[in-house]
Each structure stands twice: as structure tokens, then as C-alpha cells.
Amino acid sequence: MTSQVKAKMIIDKEFVISRIDKRIYGSFIEHLGRAVYGGIYEPDHPEADDFGFRKDVLELVKGLNVPIVRYPGGNMVSGYNWEDGVGPAENRPRKLELAWRTIEPNLVGTNEFAEWCRKAGSEVMMAVNLGTRGVDDARNLIEYCNHPGGSYYSDLRISHGYKEPHRIKTWCLGNEMDGPWQIGHKTMEEYGRVALETAKVMRWVDPDIELVACGSSHSSMPTFPQWEATTLEHTYDAVDYISLHQYFGNRDGDSANYLALSLEMDRFIHTIISVCDYMKAKKRSRKTISLSFDEWNVWYHSNDADKRIEPWTVAPPQLEDVYNFEDALLVGTLLISFLKRSDRVKIACMAQLVNVIAPIMTENGGTAWKQTIYYPYMHASVYGRGIALKPVIVSDKYDSKDFTDVPYLEAAAVYNDEKDEVVVFAVNRSLESALELTCDVRSFAGYRVAEHIVLENPDLKAVNTAGSEKVKPHSGGNARLDDGLVSALLPKQSWNVIRLTKAGA
């Protein structure tokens, strides 16, 4: 019998990281695969509303409490003419979409997506095309979206049936412009210049917006992190955030190493923060640049299938990863990474939301269901609001192929001061044994354990399908609180949510 591993935590209400920006629980919808057509929009579906949006999908999205959704791309935005997606649907062109080699029918565009976000209770995070277009396109789009009226593009929006402006606050200045795969790929100097000029004119149209400059497409790019330094050299005074993108996969089947990949995420975040703060010092600025991790997820299951997609079709099933249980565990650790650096990570968008590397899957004309990764995402979004606390953690550790001293316990703590609730998110990385957790919460006197949610499964490769939900949480965890100490036995390979509330509440 394998002996248990152990970990200790101390949580104190004075050990504060920051107030959490709810937008770290954001997501992403690109015109890619079945994310839009057959995902959020399917007018012939029995569950379609008057706009053609699937109500069953909307209910699953509402369950995630998604605060912001990035749109319309992604690689697609670098060749997108936003004018193609507004006005009467019968007049919109069908276009070759070069990023993913499909046909874009333009049945859903800016106004429809803004309407869908309102129904979902989310804000729009809009990206502008800095690949094939630039400054002029960006100023026209923000005028169309945000200006009240009395100008050409705002009156055009009104003529399309939207009298009130969309008031989109957060805007991305292009997408992955460092990538040679990107339409209109630019050098760091070229991008820095166009991003600055675009930011300038967009703020002239609407001074109240927030802007995100493109960082590196991922941490293994040859230009990383010089790209961030050069981009910020140009744009530091004009933008509020710089973006990060990162995807993970378990291609060699090494689960112990796979579950340690959040340490790579931590390093990536730390490096970008260092670059931002170097530029702050170099410019002698009092302004601090925050991070927008506007693409992140597990993505590798569908790679082979995507090579066989027939080009130039409408909404083929692209990037449809079927997630297993170990993917859910990794997603849980990545969400914890954001909470640990919530002082600087203010926006994060799980890519994507429906069908395309997504927590929600659908059948065209059929049902919708929750993938395994839905649950840690939902728990973090629903219960992870308020103030991120900095726990002191001592944990047994292990070594893996690419990492040393990997703590078996990965954890974060959140104090929801509005609900007077303390929540501990915890992953036991051990594939062999339960983890004996002791958590000192004496600074929160008069609390009790309200619930201990556990997501566990003996099969790391277990998946959810339309007809079978093999991976789902239960509230049968054994956490208890005595004399200011929470004790719990976290099952092997498990995601845990321990909620503490005021006694009597």
C-alpha cells in the first residue's frame, strides 16, 4: 500500500495578493470550426431562440458565469472585414476564410455577437484586424460599436437596428502578430508602430476603452521575450495590457509530467511580468502594465483529425478536442496559477467556449453537454470571486521528466468578502495516493465547512460524451474544521473545492 503524501497550508486574511478581476474567468469565441455555427448559433435547432441562438448552450454558458468573451479571433481576425458581418443577412458575402481554410457565411457578426453576450450575461472583448487592415479599420469599427450617433458609422449601426451603442470596453490590438502563420505577420518593430497608432486613434474615438497589445504567441517563440520588450517600447503609454497565449498537451502519455505543466505557466507569467516591469523602469513610468492571458487551454487531442478536414466548407468540426479527466486536473492547476498572480493577471480567456477546444460540446440538431474541463472552470468562476489570499504551503514533492520539486498540492485561497466565505481550490497531483491536508484558518474565527466538492476518477483517460457523464463532481469530500484547523484527505488525482462559511450562515 502506498503511503499518503502530506501538505500544510496557512491562510490568513491579512495575507492578500489582490482583489480578483472577474475577467480572469473569461472565454473566447472565434469564427472557427463549430464554435459559432452549430455552437452558439443554429437557427434550425429545436432549442433556437428568435435570434437563432441555442438556448441549451446559453444555459450551460450561464452556468459558467463567464464575465467576458473575446471575439471574433484568433487567427481569423487578421483577415476579417467586419463590414461583411453587419447589415441585412441576405446581403452579406460568403468569403474564403484563409486562416482555417473554410467558407465564412457571415451570418453572425458584430451585432449578433453583442446580442448573444447580453443574453449570456457577458461583456464583449473585441479584436481588431491588424493583419490585412489597420488604423482606419479600427477607428471605423469602434465608431460603429461605441459612438452614440450622429456620425457615419454610428448611424450605420442604428440603421442596422441597434440604436444604443454596444459600449465595448476591452479591445485587442490584433492577434498573434509575431506568428509567421498569421495573415499580415509583422516584425516586432512593425507591430509596435501600428499598434501605437491604432491605439491612439481608437482612444480619440472613445477615451474610456482599455487596450491589449499582442505579446508572444507562446513561450517557445524564437522572439520571446524580446517581442514583448520591443512592443512595449512603442506602446507602453498607450495600452493597458499585454497578451499571453499558451496551450498544453500530454503527447507522450507522461501524466506526472503533464500535471506539472502549470509550473511552466507560472514561469511564463513571471517572465512577462519581469519584462513589463523592466520597461516601466526604463521609461521611468508610474504606470503598471497588466496581463491578459487571452488564450489558454489544453489542445492536442484533435491535431491528427484536423489534418484531414476538407477545405472550403462551412463550419467543419475543427479543433474538437475530447477532454479526459487528467485534462480537467491540469485546467484546475492553470486556474490556480491565475489566482496566484491575480495582482497582474487581470484577464484570462479559456480558448474556446463551445465545440472548439471547449468545455461545452454540441451535436448539430442534437444535445449539448459538459466536457470534463467544464467543472474546474465553473467552480473557479462561481466560487473564486473576491480577494485572492497568499497561502503559505509546505507540501511533499516529486520529480518528473521536465520538472523537479513538483508539489503534490497545488492550491489557492479566495476570501469572498461580500458573501463572507473562504474557498480553497486544491489539486492533489499524486497518481498513487491520497493527500493529507492540514490548513490553518485561525484568522477566520467562527467559520464552518459548508461543502467539500471533489472531482475524482480512477481513470485519468475517462471522458464525457453526449450520452454518458463519467467525470462529474460530488459533494462527498471529508473536510472538517476543528479549533481553527481544516483537515481533509484529498483523493489521489483529484480537484477539490473546500468552502468555509460563517457558522449559522
N, C-alpha and C positions, 0 to 999 in steps of 0.2 A: 504493500500500500504506500502510495506517495505521500510524504508528509506535507502538511499545509504550509503555504507561504504566508508571510505576515507583513502588515503595514500599519503605521500610526500616522494620524493627522491631528493637527491643531487648527481650529477655526476660531478666529476672534473677530468681533465686529469692528475692531479698530484697524485690522489688517486689510486695508482697502486697496484694490487695484484701480478701479474706476466704476463709474456708472456705465452700465452696458447700453450701447446704442442698439436698439431693437433691430436695426437693419443688418446686423450680423447674421440674422436668420432669413436673409433674402434668398431669392432664387433667380431663374433665368429661363426665358423662352426665346428661342431663335427660330427663324423660318428654316427649319432643318428636319428632315425625316417627318415623323408624325407628331411633332411637338405641337404644331398649330392645327393642321388639317388631319382630323382623326384623333387629335388630342384634346385641346381645349375647344375646338370648333368642328362640329359635324352636324350641319343643319338637317340632315335626313335621319338623324338618330332619334329613337323614341324619347330620349331624355333631353332633346334640344329645346332651348327656350326660343323666344321670338327673335333673338339675335343670331341663333344658330349655335350658341354655346351649350356644351354638355353640362347639364345640371348635376349629374352624378360626379363628374370631375370637379366641378366647383365645390361640392360638399367636401370632397377629400382635400382639396386645396385649403378650404376654410379650416379644416381640422389641423392643418399645419400652422395656422396663424401667420402666414407669410406677409411680412411688412412691406417688401419692395421686390419688384421683378424687373430684371434687366431685359431690354428689348431694342431692336429686332435681331441683334447679333453682337458678338460672334463674327466668324469669317464672312458670313453672308452680308453684313452691313457694309463691307468695303467695296461692294459693287452695287449697292442698293440705291435706287432713286425713290425717295419717299413719296414723291408725287404720284408714282404708279399705284400707290395703295390708298389714295383718298378719292373722294367723289363717287358718283354712281358706280356700283359694282359692275354693271354691264358695259361700262366704258373703260374698264381697267385692262391694261395689256397683260398677256401671258409672256413671260420673259424667260430666257435661259439664265438660270442661277448658277454662276460659274464656280462658286466656292465648293458646292456639294454636287454639282453636275445634275441638277434636277430642273423641272419646269416650275416656275413660281406663278401661280394664277392670280395673285394679288387680291384675293377675296377678303383677306384680313389685312388691315393696315393700321396706321396710327390711331385713328378714331375708334375703330373696333377694339383695338387692344386696350386703349384707355378705358373704354366702357367695360371690358372684361375685368380689368383691375379694380374698378369701382365695385363690381359685383363680388369680387374675391376679397374685398377689404384691403387691397394692396395699393402701394404707390408705383408709378412707372419710373424706371431708371432708363432713360433713353440714350442710345448711342448714335453718334453722327458719323457719316461716311467721310473718312479722311484718306480713303484709298483712291477711288476714281474721282472724287469730288473734293470739297474743301470749305474754305471760309464762306463763300457765297451761299452754298447749300445749307450750311449750319445756321447762318443768320436767318435764312428764309424759314427753315423748319422751326426754330424757336419762336419766330414771329407767329407762325401758323398755330403753334401749340399754346403759347403763353400770353400773347398780346390780347387785350380785351376786345379791340375792334377799331375801325376807322383807318385801317391800313390794308394794303392789297392782300397779304397772306392771312391776316386775322379775319378779314371779311370773306375770304375764300373758305376758311373753316366754318364761319357762320352759315355761308351758303350751302355747306355740306350737312347742315343740321345740328351743329354744335355751337350754340350761341355763347355759352360760358367757356372760357379758356380752360385748358387741361391743367394748367399751373404745375407743370412738371419741374421738380426742384433739382433733381440729380441727373447729370449728363456725363456721358463717357466720350472723350475726345478720340474716337476711333477705336480700333480693336487690334491687338497683337501686331502692331506695325513693324516690329522687329523681325517677324517671321517671313522667310522667303516664299512661303506658301500663300502669303496674304496678297490679295489683289491690291496693287498700288504700294507694295512693300517699300519702305523708306529706310535710309540710314538714320542713325540717331540724331545727327545734325539736321537732316531734312525734316524729321518728325518734330523735333523740338521747336523749330521755327514755325511750322504750320500749326502746331498745337497752340503756341503762344498767340499767333494772330487770330486763330479761331476763338480761343478763349476771350480775347479782347473784345471782338465784335459781339459775341454771344452775351457778354456781360453788359454791353451797351444796350442791347435789346431788353435784357432782364437782369438787373443788378443783384437780384436775390437768389440766383441759382448757385449750385455747387458743381464743381467740375473735377473730373477724374482724368488724369493723364495716363497714357499707356506705359506700364512697366514691361518687364521682360515676359515673354510668353510662358516660360518656365525656367526653373533654376539651372538647367543644363544648357541653356543657350550660350553660344560662344561669346556673345557680347555682354552677358550678365557678369557683374552688376554695373559695368561701365555705362550701359544703356540708361539705367536709372539716373546716374550722376549727370550725364550729358543732357538728358531730357529735363531734369530739374534745374540744370544750369540755365536753361532757357525759360522754363515755365514756373519756377518756384513761387514767384509773386502772383501768378495768375491762376493757379489751381489750388484745390483743397486736399486732393488725394492723389496717390499713385496706385496703379492696379497691380495685383499679383494674380497669376494663374498657375494651378498645379493639379495634375491628375496622378493617380496611383493605381498599381495593379499587382497581382500576385502571379506573375507569369511563370515562375519556376516552382510554384507549389510549396514554397517555404513559409508556412503560416506564422511561425515565431518571428521571422524576419519581417514579414508583411505587417504584423500588428505593431511593429516598432517604427513604422514609417512616419508616424506623427512627429517623431524626433527630427526627421528631415524637414517636415513642415515648420517646426519650431525654429530650426536653423535658417530656413528661408526667410521667415518673418524677421528674425533678429538681424540678418544681413541687410534687408531692405530698410529697416529702421535705422541701422548704422549709416547707410548711405544718405538717407533723408536728413539725419542729424549732422552729418558732415557738411552737407550743402547749407543747412541752416547756419552752421558756424562760419562757413566760407563767405556767405552773404551777409553775415552779421545781422541776421533776421531774428525778430521775436516771434515769428510765425512758425508753427509746427505743422508739418505735413502728416496727415493720417493715411492709413492704408485701406484700400478697397480690394478685398480678396474676391474679385468678381467672377472668377471661375474656379471651382474646386469640386472634386468628387473622385470616385473610383471609375476608371474607364479602361477596360481591356478585354472584357468578355466578347464583345461584338466585332473585334478587329478583323477576324477572318471572314465573317459573314458580310461585312461591309465591302470587302474587295469584290464580291460577286453581285453587287447591286447593278441593276440595269439602268444605264444613264438616261437622262432626259425624260423621266416620268414624274408624276405629281405625287409628292409625299410618300416615297418608298420607305420601308421600315429600316431606317438607318440608325446606327449607334444605340441599338436596343439591347443594352446590357441587362441580363437577368441576374440580379444580385443574390448572393448567398449570405449565410449567416456571418461568416468572417468579414464580409464587406461591411455589414452593419456595425460590427465591433470597431473596425477601422474608422468608419464615419463618426462613431461616438468619440474616439480619441481626437479626431480632427476638430470637432466642435469644441472639445475641451481646450485645444490649442488656441482657438479664437478667444475663449473666455480668459485664458491666462494672459493674453496680450490685448485685452479689450480696452486698455488705455490708448492703444494706437490703431488696432483693427476696428474700424467703425462700420464697415460694410463688408458683407460676405454673401456671395450668391452661389448656392448649390447649383451646379450645372448638370442637367437642367431639371425642369419640373415635371413634365409629362412625356412619357414614352422614350425620349432621347436621354440616355444615361440618367434615369429619373427615379424618384421614389414612387411615382404613380404610373401605372400601366393601364392601357385600354385595349379592347378589341373593337375594330371598326364595326359599328352596328350592334356591338355587344356590351359586355360588362367592363367595369373599371375596378382595379384592386391596388392594394398597398404592397409594394416591394419591401424586402427586409429593412432597407435603409430608411424607410418611412419613419420607423419608430424612434430611433435616437434623435432624428431631426425634429420630430413632433415634440418629444419630451423636452429637448433643449429650448425650442421656440416657446412652448407653452409655459414651462416652469423656470426658464432661465432669464427672467426679466428682473431688473433691479440693479443691485450693486454686486460686482464681482469681487469676491474676497480672495486674499492670497493665503492659501493654506500652507502650513509647514508640514511637509510629508517626509517620512522615513519609510522606505519600502525595501523589501528583498528585491534582488535584481538578477538578471540573466544576460548572457551574451548571445548574439545571433551573428549571422553571416556578415552583415554590414554594420552592426552596432555593438557597442559594449555598454555595460551598466544600464540596461534597459529596465526601468522599474516595472515590477509586475502590476503595481497600482498606478493607473493614470486617473487623476481626479481633479475636479474643480468644485468650487462652492459659490453659491449665489444667495445674497440676502435680498429678498423682495420686501422692501420697507413699506410698500403700500398694503400688502397682504400680511405683513409680519410673519413671513415664512422663510425658513432656511432650507436650501436644496443642495444636496451633494450629488454630483454626477460622477460615477466611478466605473472604470473598466478594469476587470481582472484579466490581464493578458495571459495568465498561465493556462496552458493547454492540458495540464495534468492534474492540478489540484485547486481546491478552494482557497480563498484568501481570507485570513482572519484580520478583520479591520477593527481598529480602535480609534475613535475620533473624539477628541476633546472639544466640547462645545460649551464649556462652563460660562463663557461670556454671554450666552443666550439662556439666561435663567428662566425657568417656568415653561419650557418647551416640552413637547412630547413627539414621538414618532407617529406621524399621521399616515404614512404609507411607505412601503419599500417595494418599488416596481423592479422587476427583473426581466431581462430579455436573455434567454439562455436556450441552448440546444446542443445535444451531444454531437451532432453532425455539423461541422463547420461549412459543409457544402450544401446544406439544406436551403431550399428556395421557396418562395411563394408563387403560386400561379393563380389563374382565374378561378379555378375550382378547388384550390387547396392552400390554406394558410398554415404552413408548417412552422413559421417563425413569427411569433407574436408574444407580447409581454404578458406577465401576470403580476398580481399584487401580493404574492405569497412570500416575499422576502422576510428574513428573520431579524431585521434590525430592531434593536431595543435601546432605550435611553435610561440610564441609572446614574444618579449622582454626577450629572454633567458629562458623562461618557457614553457615546454611542458605540455599541458593539454590534458587529454584523459578520456573518460568514458569507462572502461573495462567491457564488458558484464558479467553478472553473469556466474560462472563456465566456464571460458574461458582461452585459451592460446593466448598470444599476442606477436607480434614481431614489434617493432617500429624502423624503420630505418631512421637515420638522415644523410644527405649528405651535402656537401658544396653547397651553393646556386649557381646555374648556372652549376653544375656538371651533 
